[in-house]
């Protein structure tokens, strides 16, 4: 799929090493799931949880060793977030750029960056509404996003 705001094309998908050639240490599934739930309860995002599992606990590919992805493991235990993590990260960026633009009215580069970021947010919300991960009436509003970010952070 092509990139959203450039004329470049990306790679079709990431390629993981072949499973047969991997020499991964055996992973205790119960211990790993408890670690994941513990970190998710603290409010860590899946990207940070995966990074910590790789660095500290030597779990290289969680999906290979556990049989399902990290977000599926978190959702399976009932700690599903209201707003998906990638959408929340984009909204955090938008809030910080918006606060910068309020104090720097003539910053045209960041104004253009803000428009691009908001178009990504709108595109992602359409996808999540279509997939059923967000309610059908959910809309992105910069002021509501700012309140939401303040309450969660």
C-alpha positions in Angstrom: 0.0 0.0 0.0 1.3 3.5 -0.8 2.2 5.9 1.9 -0.5 8.4 2.9 1.3 11.7 2.3 4.1 11.0 0.0 4.5 9.4 -3.4 6.5 6.5 -2.1 5.4 2.9 -1.8 6.1 0.8 1.3 7.0 -2.8 1.7 4.0 -5.1 1.5 4.7 -6.7 4.9 7.4 -7.3 7.5 9.2 -10.6 7.2 10.0 -12.6 10.3 12.7 -15.3 10.3 11.6 -18.8 9.4 10.3 -20.7 12.4 12.2 -23.8 11.8 15.6 -22.1 11.9 14.9 -20.2 15.2 16.6 -21.3 18.3 14.4 -19.8 20.9 14.5 -20.7 24.6 11.3 -22.4 25.9 8.9 -19.9 27.4 6.7 -20.6 30.4 3.3 -19.6 29.1 1.6 -19.1 32.5 4.5 -16.9 33.7 4.6 -14.9 30.5 0.8 -14.3 30.6 1.0 -13.2 34.2 3.8 -10.8 33.3 1.8 -9.4 30.4 -1.3 -8.9 32.6 0.8 -7.3 35.4 2.4 -4.8 32.9 -1.0 -4.1 31.2 -2.6 -3.4 34.6 0.1 -0.8 35.2 -1.0 1.0 32.0 1.8 0.0 29.7 1.2 0.0 26.0 1.6 -3.3 24.1 4.7 -2.0 22.3 6.4 -1.3 25.6 5.3 -4.6 27.0 6.8 -6.5 24.0 10.0 -4.5 24.2 10.4 -5.3 27.9 9.7 -9.0 27.3 12.4 -9.1 24.7 15.0 -7.2 26.7 14.5 -8.6 30.2 12.8 -12.0 29.8 14.3 -13.1 26.4 11.0 -13.8 24.7 11.9 -13.1 21.1 8.7 -13.6 19.1 5.7 -13.7 21.4 3.3 -14.8 18.7 5.5 -17.8 17.8 5.9 -18.9 21.5 2.4 -18.1 22.8 0.3 -18.9 19.7 -1.4 -15.5 19.7 -0.5 -11.8 19.6 0.1 -9.6 22.5 -3.0 -7.5 22.1 -5.1 -10.7 21.8 -3.6 -11.9 25.1 -4.4 -8.6 26.8 -7.9 -8.5 25.4 -8.5 -12.1 26.4 -8.0 -11.3 30.0 -10.6 -8.5 29.9 -8.4 -5.4 30.0 -9.3 -4.1 26.6 -8.8 -0.3 26.2 -11.7 1.9 25.2 -9.7 3.6 22.4 -7.0 1.6 20.5 -3.4 2.4 21.4 -2.4 3.6 18.0 -5.3 6.0 17.8 -4.5 7.3 21.3 -0.9 7.9 20.3 -2.0 9.9 17.3 -4.4 11.9 19.5 -1.6 12.7 22.0 0.5 14.0 19.1 -2.4 16.1 17.9 -3.0 17.6 21.3 0.7 18.6 21.7 0.9 20.1 18.2 -2.4 22.0 18.9 -1.1 23.5 22.1 2.1 24.5 20.3 0.0 26.2 17.5 -2.0 28.1 20.1 1.1 29.9 21.3 2.8 30.1 17.8 0.1 31.2 15.4 2.4 31.7 12.4 4.0 28.3 12.4 2.8 27.1 9.0 4.9 23.9 8.9 3.3 22.5 12.0 -0.1 23.7 10.9 0.3 21.5 7.8 1.6 18.7 10.0 -1.5 19.0 12.1 -3.7 18.7 9.1 -1.9 15.5 8.0 -2.1 14.1 11.5 -5.8 14.8 11.8 -6.5 13.2 8.4 -4.7 10.0 9.7 -6.8 10.1 12.8 -10.0 10.4 10.8 -8.9 7.6 8.5 -8.1 5.3 11.4 -11.4 6.1 13.2 -13.3 5.1 10.0 -11.5 1.8 10.1 -12.1 1.1 13.8 -15.8 2.0 13.5 -16.1 -0.4 10.5 -14.3 -3.2 12.5 -16.5 -2.6 15.6 -13.7 -1.5 17.9 -15.2 2.0 18.3 -18.9 2.8 18.6 -20.6 4.0 15.4 -21.3 7.5 16.8 -17.7 8.1 17.9 -16.0 11.2 16.3 -12.7 12.8 16.8 -12.9 16.3 18.3 -9.7 18.1 19.3 -11.2 19.6 22.5 -12.6 16.3 23.6 -9.3 14.6 22.8 -7.4 17.1 25.0 -9.7 16.3 27.9 -9.4 12.6 27.3 -5.6 12.8 27.2 -5.5 14.9 30.4 -7.7 12.3 32.2 -5.7 9.3 31.1 -2.2 10.8 31.5 
